[in-house]
Amino acid sequence: MPYLLILMIVACAIFFHRAAEFENESSLVWTGLSVVISVVTLFFLHWGWPGCLLGQIGLFAGITVLRMLRKS
């Protein structure tokens, strides 16, 4: 069982949950997106932990760009 990878999924989900609370956004959506990206990159695409981290960075960048576009 890949315990380290599951721990990574949980840690990223907690990060996005807390970030959504800080930004007063829906924490369920941000956490759900984080978990879905982690599961897809780790278990379906078999990219391992570097792919998972790149997916999380991409999610963070995507949220940032969307919030910047919505603000202006």
Z-matrix of the N, CA and C atoms (Angstrom, degrees):
N
C 1 1.444
C 2 1.534 1 109.76
N 3 1.317 2 117.79 1 131.68
C 4 1.468 3 120.40 2 -177.35
C 5 1.529 4 112.23 3 -82.37
N 6 1.337 5 115.89 4 79.29
C 7 1.460 6 120.10 5 -174.90
C 8 1.526 7 112.45 6 -65.34
N 9 1.320 8 117.46 7 -37.04
C 10 1.453 9 120.11 8 179.80
C 11 1.527 10 110.35 9 -64.67
N 12 1.309 11 117.72 10 -39.36
C 13 1.462 12 120.66 11 179.78
C 14 1.531 13 111.45 12 -68.15
N 15 1.325 14 116.64 13 -38.59
C 16 1.465 15 119.91 14 177.14
C 17 1.525 16 110.15 15 -66.32
N 18 1.322 17 116.88 16 -38.66
C 19 1.460 18 120.96 17 175.95
C 20 1.530 19 110.69 18 -62.71
N 21 1.331 20 117.13 19 -37.09
C 22 1.454 21 121.14 20 177.44
C 23 1.528 22 111.00 21 -65.33
N 24 1.313 23 117.15 22 -41.03
C 25 1.465 24 121.17 23 177.82
C 26 1.522 25 110.18 24 -61.01
N 27 1.316 26 116.72 25 -45.70
C 28 1.470 27 121.33 26 -179.47
C 29 1.523 28 110.53 27 -64.89
N 30 1.328 29 117.58 28 -42.99
C 31 1.468 30 120.49 29 -179.22
C 32 1.526 31 111.19 30 -63.56
N 33 1.314 32 117.46 31 -43.18
C 34 1.473 33 120.28 32 178.91
C 35 1.527 34 110.77 33 -66.55
N 36 1.326 35 117.02 34 -38.86
C 37 1.459 36 120.21 35 178.42
C 38 1.527 37 110.93 36 -63.94
N 39 1.320 38 117.17 37 -40.95
C 40 1.470 39 120.71 38 177.90
C 41 1.525 40 110.40 39 -64.71
N 42 1.335 41 116.92 40 -40.79
C 43 1.459 42 119.96 41 178.51
C 44 1.528 43 110.84 42 -59.81
N 45 1.337 44 117.57 43 -48.37
C 46 1.458 45 119.66 44 -178.37
C 47 1.530 46 111.87 45 -70.32
N 48 1.318 47 117.99 46 -30.60
C 49 1.459 48 120.53 47 175.12
C 50 1.526 49 110.32 48 -63.08
N 51 1.335 50 116.64 49 -47.39
C 52 1.459 51 120.77 50 179.84
C 53 1.528 52 111.71 51 -67.02
N 54 1.335 53 116.76 52 -37.00
C 55 1.468 54 120.21 53 178.51
C 56 1.529 55 110.32 54 -65.18
N 57 1.325 56 117.54 55 -39.71
C 58 1.459 57 121.03 56 178.88
C 59 1.526 58 110.57 57 -66.59
N 60 1.311 59 117.12 58 -39.97
C 61 1.465 60 119.60 59 176.31
C 62 1.518 61 110.77 60 -63.25
N 63 1.316 62 117.54 61 -40.35
C 64 1.461 63 121.56 62 179.56
C 65 1.531 64 111.32 63 -64.03
N 66 1.334 65 116.64 64 -37.06
C 67 1.464 66 121.88 65 -178.54
C 68 1.533 67 112.92 66 -89.20
N 69 1.317 68 117.90 67 2.81
C 70 1.467 69 123.31 68 -177.62
C 71 1.530 70 112.12 69 57.16
N 72 1.318 71 115.79 70 44.40
C 73 1.456 72 122.49 71 178.30
C 74 1.528 73 108.40 72 -115.12
N 75 1.318 74 115.51 73 177.05
C 76 1.455 75 120.35 74 179.85
C 77 1.533 76 109.95 75 -72.73
N 78 1.315 77 115.88 76 110.14
C 79 1.462 78 119.15 77 -179.19
C 80 1.520 79 111.64 78 -70.08
N 81 1.325 80 117.45 79 -26.40
C 82 1.467 81 120.22 80 178.61
C 83 1.525 82 111.18 81 -64.63
N 84 1.325 83 116.93 82 -41.16
C 85 1.468 84 120.71 83 -179.28
C 86 1.524 85 110.16 84 -67.93
N 87 1.319 86 117.62 85 -48.70
C 88 1.466 87 120.52 86 -177.92
C 89 1.529 88 111.25 87 -64.36
N 90 1.324 89 117.12 88 -42.52
C 91 1.456 90 120.56 89 178.78
C 92 1.518 91 110.75 90 -66.29
N 93 1.315 92 116.59 91 -41.92
C 94 1.465 93 120.63 92 178.52
C 95 1.513 94 112.08 93 -61.99
N 96 1.324 95 117.27 94 -43.32
C 97 1.467 96 120.62 95 177.56
C 98 1.526 97 110.92 96 -62.20
N 99 1.308 98 116.91 97 -40.73
C 100 1.460 99 120.71 98 179.17
C 101 1.530 100 111.14 99 -62.53
N 102 1.316 101 116.56 100 -45.63
C 103 1.466 102 120.03 101 -179.23
C 104 1.532 103 110.64 102 -66.21
N 105 1.326 104 117.10 103 -42.52
C 106 1.470 105 120.01 104 -179.63
C 107 1.523 106 110.61 105 -62.97
N 108 1.332 107 117.82 106 -44.53
C 109 1.462 108 120.60 107 178.79
C 110 1.522 109 110.83 108 -62.79
N 111 1.318 110 117.01 109 -41.75
C 112 1.466 111 120.36 110 179.36
C 113 1.523 112 111.47 111 -63.44
N 114 1.307 113 117.00 112 -46.79
C 115 1.467 114 120.31 113 -178.32
C 116 1.526 115 110.93 114 -64.84
N 117 1.317 116 116.61 115 -41.91
C 118 1.471 117 119.53 116 -179.66
C 119 1.523 118 110.85 117 -64.46
N 120 1.336 119 117.68 118 -47.60
C 121 1.463 120 119.49 119 -177.26
C 122 1.528 121 112.46 120 -69.34
N 123 1.315 122 117.56 121 -34.84
C 124 1.466 123 119.61 122 -176.73
C 125 1.523 124 113.32 123 -83.24
N 126 1.326 125 117.03 124 -48.24
C 127 1.458 126 119.15 125 -169.37
C 128 1.525 127 114.75 126 -100.30
N 129 1.342 128 117.94 127 -24.54
C 130 1.461 129 118.96 128 -179.89
C 131 1.528 130 112.16 129 -100.45
N 132 1.313 131 117.44 130 -42.20
C 133 1.465 132 120.71 131 179.99
C 134 1.530 133 112.66 132 -89.62
N 135 1.339 134 117.42 133 -15.64
C 136 1.468 135 124.18 134 178.51
C 137 1.525 136 111.92 135 56.65
N 138 1.338 137 116.58 136 43.36
C 139 1.453 138 120.92 137 178.83
C 140 1.517 139 112.43 138 -87.30
N 141 1.316 140 117.75 139 -10.08
C 142 1.459 141 120.90 140 179.48
C 143 1.517 142 112.27 141 75.99
N 144 1.332 143 114.93 142 -168.06
C 145 1.456 144 118.56 143 -175.31
C 146 1.523 145 113.40 144 -68.66
N 147 1.359 146 121.05 145 -31.05
C 148 1.475 147 117.66 146 176.50
C 149 1.532 148 112.16 147 -64.62
N 150 1.320 149 117.19 148 -37.63
C 151 1.455 150 120.69 149 177.17
C 152 1.512 151 112.10 150 -65.83
N 153 1.318 152 115.73 151 -36.97
C 154 1.467 153 120.24 152 177.49
C 155 1.521 154 110.36 153 -64.06
N 156 1.320 155 117.08 154 -45.29
C 157 1.461 156 119.89 155 179.06
C 158 1.527 157 111.48 156 -65.20
N 159 1.325 158 117.55 157 -39.14
C 160 1.463 159 120.01 158 177.28
C 161 1.525 160 110.86 159 -64.73
N 162 1.322 161 116.70 160 -37.71
C 163 1.459 162 120.14 161 176.41
C 164 1.515 163 112.05 162 -64.16
N 165 1.312 164 117.06 163 -40.15
C 166 1.462 165 121.06 164 178.70
C 167 1.524 166 111.11 165 -68.31
N 168 1.331 167 117.01 166 -38.34
C 169 1.464 168 120.42 167 176.18
C 170 1.524 169 109.90 168 -64.95
N 171 1.328 170 116.05 169 -40.41
C 172 1.462 171 119.88 170 176.53
C 173 1.515 172 112.16 171 -62.77
N 174 1.328 173 117.31 172 -40.97
C 175 1.458 174 120.99 173 177.10
C 176 1.525 175 110.85 174 -62.59
N 177 1.316 176 116.64 175 -44.73
C 178 1.455 177 121.07 176 178.94
C 179 1.527 178 110.84 177 -61.45
N 180 1.333 179 116.70 178 -44.08
C 181 1.468 180 120.80 179 178.80
C 182 1.533 181 110.47 180 -64.91
N 183 1.331 182 117.28 181 -41.15
C 184 1.456 183 120.50 182 179.02
C 185 1.515 184 112.62 183 -63.78
N 186 1.315 185 116.97 184 -42.79
C 187 1.467 186 120.79 185 177.10
C 188 1.523 187 109.90 186 -63.12
N 189 1.331 188 116.71 187 -41.30
C 190 1.461 189 120.58 188 -179.81
C 191 1.528 190 110.97 189 -62.72
N 192 1.333 191 116.87 190 -46.29
C 193 1.466 192 120.27 191 -179.37
C 194 1.527 193 110.61 192 -63.82
N 195 1.325 194 117.56 193 -44.60
C 196 1.461 195 119.78 194 179.70
C 197 1.517 196 112.29 195 -62.83
N 198 1.319 197 117.32 196 -39.40
C 199 1.467 198 120.14 197 178.25
C 200 1.514 199 111.51 198 -68.27
N 201 1.342 200 117.38 199 -35.07
C 202 1.460 201 120.41 200 177.29
C 203 1.532 202 110.75 201 -67.98
N 204 1.317 203 116.63 202 -41.51
C 205 1.465 204 120.03 203 178.72
C 206 1.520 205 111.98 204 -67.15
N 207 1.314 206 116.84 205 -37.96
C 208 1.457 207 121.21 206 179.78
C 209 1.530 208 111.12 207 -70.10
N 210 1.328 209 116.75 208 -31.92
C 211 1.459 210 120.29 209 -178.20
C 212 1.531 211 112.23 210 -73.35
N 213 1.324 212 116.84 211 -33.07
C 214 1.476 213 118.81 212 -177.09
C 215 1.507 214 112.73 213 -87.71
